[in-house]
Amino acid sequence: MEIRELRYFVAIAEELHFGRAAQRLEIAQPPLSRAITRLERRLGVTLLERTSRKVTLTEAGAVLLGEGRAILGAVAAAERRTQQAAARRPRLALAVKSGTGGELLAELLDAYRAEPGAATVDLLLCEAHQQQELLRDGRADVALLHLPFDATTGLDTETLYTEGQVAIVPASHPLAGRSQVRMAEVAALPELPMARWPGPGGGYPEGPGAEVRNLTQLFQLIALGRTTAIMPESAATDLRRDLTTVPVLDAPPVATVIAWPSQSRLRMVADLVRVATRLRPAAPPPPAAAREVLPGCDDGTY
């Protein structure tokens, strides 16, 4: 199996459309179709079910998609790291979702920079679910992820801290004066439908809420009274003044983890993980659902 054939197949498997895959690969569609047919013939299996209206993956195709992504990621990482080996100082790519990380990210970068022989850290700010893609294709060496929102298949992780979640609403909204709410109350607001984030494949779930890709976009839409969201407490650290947060009692806790490819053997990744785990709180703050809220007091897919 050739790397070129694998790259062709992964593009089609992810797009599920020969035309879009050909456009993405910057080749004509007929040679792309012939390449996949040759690959199926050589492997002796059907990878894609094709009709005039749609393309779907077979069970064998789904397996090859997973394996192909890992292989292409390893090839890309090998190319980048080989090029870096010729540089005077190694570089470490850290992927972080835009607007997250907060004080932990700043502390981590400062603490790692002070380590003897520390690599130069390239910070990759990305949108929802892009961290996993960057790790998979070798553009990132390590990432900060948030569970249960981000997938960690094929990755090793260390949990850094766990926190509760809050509802983000306009400061003028009736909920803004509440000391706490439940998830069902937020989800039932007809005037503020829950925002929708893209899934790992880039598609949005069905629903009336606004489609969002980053926190800047989300916060502007909430301020305009178009949507709302339930998010980890730390995401609202630098919240704009026309928004406010309300603790959500029954929202599941969110864990921030540092993640890296399971096959990685880079010393600089191990050093960064060691520094990150050294910085994690000895006793993380309890999630919002576990806090005692005194009567009459205010307590102040992401």
N, C-alpha and C positions, 0 to 999 in steps of 0.2 A: 504494500500500500504506500503510495506516495503522499508526501506532505501536501502537495498541491491538490490532490484528490480529496484529502481529508478537509482541507480548507473549503473546497467547493461544497462538500457534503454538509459541513457545519453551517455554512451560510444558508443553504436551502432548508435545512432542518429548523433553523431559527426563524427564517422568514416564512416558511411554508408557502412559498410562491417563487416559481422559477424566474419570473421577470424581475421581481425585486431583488432576488439573490444575484442575478446577473448584473443588475445595476450596481449593487453594493460591491461586487467583485471587479466591476469595470471590464466585463467581458461580454461577448454576445451570448444570447440564450442557447442557440443550437449546440455549440461546443460544450456548454455546461451540461446540457441534457445528455449528450453522448458520453461525457466523462462519468456521470453518475451511473449510466447504464453499464459501462465497462466495469465500474467498481462493483456493482451488484453481481455481474456475471462472474467476476474473479472471486468474490467472496461466496458465491453460491446461495445468496439470500436476497430477499426483497427488503429494501430499506425504506422505501416510500411507496405509499399507495396513491396513485395519480388518477384523477378523474378530470373531466372538462371544467369542473367548478372548483375543485380544491385539491390540496396536497396534504396528506397526513403521514405521520411516522408509524411504522410498524414497531413491534416489540424489539426486533433486532435493530431497527433504526434508532430507537430511543437509547439502547445500550451504546451504540457507536457514537451517538451525540455526546453522551457523558464522557466516554473514553477519548473522543476526538478533542473535546474542549480541553481536557487535561493535557493531552499531548501537545496541542498547539500552544497552550499556555507555557508548557515546559520549554518548547522550542523558542518562543519569544523571550522568555526569561533568560535562557542560555545565551541568546544573541546579545541581549542588553548587558548581561553581566560580563560576557567576554569583552565587549567594548569598554566596559567600565574598568576592567582589569588593566587596561593600558593607561588609565588616568592616574594621576598622582595621588588622588584621594578618592576612596570609594564613595558611592552615593546610595542612599537608602530611600526608597519611595514609600511614603505613608499616606494611605487613602482615608479620608474622613468626610462624612456627610456634611455639606455646607451648613453652618450655623450650629453644629453640635461640638461636643468636646469641652467647650468652655474653659474653666480654670485648669481642669485636668490636662488638656492638650498643651496649654502654655507651660504648665509645670513640667510635663513630660519632655517637651522640647528643650527647656532650659536645663533640666537634670541630665538628659542624655548628652547635650552639648558639652557638659563639664566632664564627661567620662574620658579617660585616656584612650586615644585612638578612635574617637567617635567619628562615624561617617557623616558626610553632609546629608541632611534630611531634605528631600524634595516633598513638599506637602501637596497632595492631590485633593483638591476640594471637589466633591462630586454630588450628584443627586441620588435620589432613592434607589437602592439596590446596586448602584454602580460599583461599590467597593468590592463586591464579590467578583464582578466581571473583571475589574482591574487586577485582582489577585490571581484569577484564573488564567488570564492571558499574559501574565508576567510584567505588566506595566506597574504594578505595586508589589512591594515585598511584604507589607504588613498593613493592617487596617484596624480602625475602631468600628465595631459593630454593636447593634442593639438588639437584644433578644427580648421577646420572641419575634420581632419584626424582620430581622435579617437571617438568612439561611447560613449555616456553617458546615454544610456537607463538604468533605474533603479538606477541612481546615482544622488546625489545632487552635485552641483558645485558652485564655486565662481571664477569669472574671475580675474586673477592677472594682466595680461597686454596683449596688442595686438601689433603686429609688422608686418612689411612687409616681402616680400620674395625676395630671391636673387638666381641667377643661379650660380652654382659651376662649374668652367671650369679649365682646365690646364692653368697655368700661361703663357704658350707659345702659347695658342690658339688665333686666331684673335679676338674673342669676348672679350678677357681679356682687350683689350684697349678701350672698349666701356664704356660710362658713364651710359648707360641704354639699356635695351632690352625689347622685348615683348615676351609673352609666345609662340606664334606661331613661332618666330624666333628660340627659343631654341629647340622646339619640331621638327623643320624641319632640324636639323643638321644631315646629313646622317652618318657622322663619329662618332658622339656622341649620340647614341640613349638614350632616357630617361631611367633611372634606374627604375626597377620594385620592389615594396615592397610587401610583402605578405599581403593578406586580413585577416579579423578576423578569418576565418576558416583555415588559414595557406597556402592557395593556392595562386599562382601568376597570375595576369592578363596576357593575351596574349600580345606579343610584342617582338621586337628585342633587347630591352635593357637588361642589366645584372640584374640578380636576386640578391638582397641584403637584409640583415637582420639587419645590424647595421652600424653606421657611420664610424667606422674604415675600414670596408670592402668597403663601398661606396667610401671613399676618396682615397683609394689605387687604385681602379678601374678607378676613374676619372683621377688620376695622370698618369695612364698608357694609357690614351686615349681611354678607352673602353666604357665609359658611361658618362652621366652628370645628374644633378638633379636640381630641383627648391625647395628651402627649406627656412624655417624661418631664418631671419638674425642671431638670437642668436645661431643657430646651427653651424655657421661658425666663432664663436668667437676665437677659438684656431686653426684656419685652418693651415695646413701644408704649408711650404713656396713654394712648387711647384704648389699650387692651388690658385685661386683668385675668388672673387665674383663680380657679376654685378647685380645691382638692376633690378628687373622685374616689369615694370610699371603697367601691368594689372593683376598681380597675386593677388588672394584674400588674405586679411589679415588673420593672424593666431593668435588665442587667446590661451594663456596658462592658464589653469584652474586647481584648486585643487579640487579633486573629492573624494567622499566617498559614501558608500552604503546608500541608502535612509533610511533603517531601523536602521542604526547605532545610538546608544544613548551613545556612549563612551565619557566621559568627556575629555580624552586626545586628541581625534580627534577634538572636538570642540575647545580645546585650540590651537592645531596646526593650524587649519583653521583661528582662530582669529589672530594669529601671522602672518600668511601668508598675510591676507588681510591688516594688518597694514603696511606691507612692500611694498605693491604694489605702483607704482608711482602715484602721484596725477594727473599727466597729461602724459599718455603714449606717447612715440614718434610716430609720424605719420607713417603709412606704406610707403614702398618705392614708391608706386604708387602716393602718395600724395605729395612727396617732390618736391621742385623746383630744377632742375638741370641746372646750368648755362652753356651756350654753351662753349665748349672747356675745361670743368672741369670734372675730374673723381670723382665719388662718391663712390669710393672704389671698399593615399592613403598611405613620411617622417615618 
